[in-house]
Amino acid sequence: MLTGLLDGLFSGISIGSVLLLAALGLAIVFGLMGVINMAHGELMMLGAYTTFVVQNVFKSFGSPWFDLYIFFALIAAFVVTALFGLILERGVIRYLYGRPLETLLATWGVSLILQQFVRSVNWVLVTGIVLFCLLFFGALQILSRRANFDRIRNWAIAILLPLSSAIAGMTGIFLGQTYKLAMTRPWFGAQNVDVTAPKWLRGGLPIGNFQLSYARIFIIVLTIACLVAVYLFLNRSAWGLRIRSVTQNRTMSACLGIPTQKVDALTFAIGSGLAGIAGCAVSLIGSVGPNTGQNYIVDTFMVVVVGGVGKLVGSIVAALVIGTTNYIVGSGVLSNLFEPIKPLADFFTFFATTSMAKVMVFALIIVFLQIKPAGLFPQKGRTVDA
Amino acid sequence: MSQTYGATAEYTDPAMGSPMLEVSDLNVYYGESHILRNVDMTVHPGKMVCLIGRNGVGKTTLLKTIMGLLKPRSGTIALAGMPILSQSPDQRARMGIGYVPQGREVIPRLTVKENLILGLEAIPDRKSKTQEIPEEIYDLFPVLKTMLWRLGGDLSGGQQQQLAIARALMGRPRLLVLDEPTEGIQPSIILEIEAAVRRIVQTTGISVLLVEQHLHFVRQADWYYAMQKAVLWHLALLANSAMKSFSDFWQYKIEKANQI
């Protein structure tokens, strides 16, 4: 009985910590900034693929290095996804602040683009994109030094856009024809790829007849570390104070002299970077594919909404509760518990599979949100209506 | 079609030096409705200028345009001789405009101390990362010292107003813009705020641009602008102590204006 309880608790925390890690970035991007980022799952996927790449690089370095690759992968995943988040914010989202519907559609589009991108990315594509960016944005940068830039801006774009895309396209076709498969073979392809955990993360800690997997313990520790880091950053640092100010009252913050655009970009980049770290963690417990992100996006939004938008504590509790409920319902503990009462036992046996457990959890969440629409920890005080 | 009345010659006395704020020929629209028509206004260094007018004539609109929250269709705004129209609100704040908006706009879920520290953001190129709140602020508003750890949003209206002014002063502005600082605040606190603003002008020598309805407060100003139907009238007029209410004051000004 005790081991069963421990088992349930640990598994719940373990599922919850993955959920929480995935939702942490979203708690910042959606909870604090109010941006509905449907591409959040794909940012996780990018982080997972970054881990895969780092792993392959370190494999060639040999054994002492390979055991430590995961730490470098975490940093790389954070940096890559944060940079991508920065581009996304500067290029798309900043034009859509205060327009949730458009943001939702635009970021969903970005998520589809990203999924297809990892399927078909190859040297030709990358060379083309890099060349285009260099030509187009480089030329615009040079032109912007001219005094009459505002007048010629539209003309410049009209000429530069087709010109640089034509050059980039031609180069791509040329490379593809000259080097054939070496250049055109996709890096990852549509199949899932596997990340091998370093030796010290394989296996588990045996407790009774049950094993605590090291990878799961690692994820729990990682989640706690990220939580502490985010908390300290938001509540102790000068930029954290600016972020909290801008998210509460954008206009007044600007009037106080806070560079709101920089703050927006930074906040989004950090939220995205956390998605990357989550992706890195997720790659340890399963294979990684272009659809990895989609498996998590609904769950992460659930966690943020159930917890109460804008509340970090809410996300923590919600993730643990959802994780534990999911496990308890899915593993059939309840149907064993209600063994004597036949109809109840049948009822819980029906839900005792992973996918059906999810159905039940979602149904419970819908009921819960009817009772408490603002989530577990709604904003309180005089300030709510303001 | 800006019209000026009263002692204009005296007002533009060259001895006062170059103006701290100079608004000229400003036209602001909300959509297609013309809110401000060809507005001219000058605030000289170390002077307190009061902008008066009935509700809805565009006083707040003018202040928001000065702060950069609204874009004018035409006209220029210069701060100490520098044109600022192309600057964003945060850049203008760092150039030395301290803004206390209507409705205070204290950041609700930050503590009073954090709100005050945010005021430091307006100091350009801050070398020392001090997060200390100077003693002068507590001298001006003693009530703030007792509630440093309360949330800004949980303060009463009067306390929020004092916090908002203190926050603007933390950035050591050259021009303090106050939008109805006594709106909806109990009389005793009004007196405190008034005394604080007077002390600020006397001790720091910054310019103040004030929108106000409360007569007692209005009398503190050195110069007045009266706004009517989106047109700014400039009145260099000292408040007469015989006037008991704002409408007396207003009436007096209109008569004065009509005489000229």
Contacts between the chains, C-beta under 8 A, distances in Angstrom:
chain1	res1	chain2	res2	distance
A	238	B	129	7.4
A	241	B	110	7.4
A	241	B	114	5.9
A	241	B	117	6.8
A	241	B	118	6.7
A	242	B	118	7.7
A	242	B	121	7.4
A	244	B	107	7.7
A	244	B	109	7.2
A	244	B	110	6.2
A	244	B	114	7.9
A	245	B	107	5.1
A	245	B	110	6.3
A	245	B	114	7.9
A	245	B	118	5.5
A	248	B	107	5.1
A	248	B	108	6.1
A	248	B	109	5.7
A	248	B	110	7.2
A	249	B	105	6.0
A	249	B	107	5.4
A	249	B	108	7.5
A	251	B	69	6.2
A	251	B	89	7.5
A	251	B	105	7.6
A	252	B	101	6.8
A	252	B	105	4.0
A	252	B	107	6.8
A	253	B	90	7.9
A	253	B	107	7.3
A	253	B	118	7.4
A	254	B	68	8.0
A	254	B	69	8.0
A	254	B	88	6.9
A	254	B	89	4.1
A	254	B	90	4.7
A	254	B	93	7.5
A	255	B	67	5.8
A	255	B	69	7.3
A	255	B	89	5.2
A	255	B	90	7.6
A	255	B	93	5.8
A	255	B	99	4.6
A	255	B	101	7.0
A	255	B	105	7.8
A	256	B	90	7.7
A	256	B	93	5.9
A	256	B	99	8.0
A	256	B	118	5.3
A	256	B	119	6.4
A	256	B	121	5.3
A	256	B	122	6.1
A	256	B	167	7.0
A	256	B	171	7.2
A	257	B	90	5.2
A	257	B	93	3.5
A	257	B	94	4.7
A	257	B	121	4.1
A	257	B	122	3.5
A	257	B	123	7.8
A	257	B	171	6.2
A	258	B	90	5.8
A	258	B	118	7.0
A	258	B	121	5.0
A	259	B	90	5.2
A	260	B	90	6.3
A	379	B	109	7.5
A	381	B	108	7.6
A	381	B	109	7.9
A	381	B	151	6.5
A	381	B	153	5.9
A	381	B	154	5.7
A	382	B	108	7.5
A	382	B	153	5.2
A	382	B	154	5.5
A	383	B	108	3.3
A	383	B	109	5.9
A	383	B	151	7.0
A	383	B	153	3.1
A	383	B	154	7.3
A	386	B	108	5.7
A	386	B	153	6.4
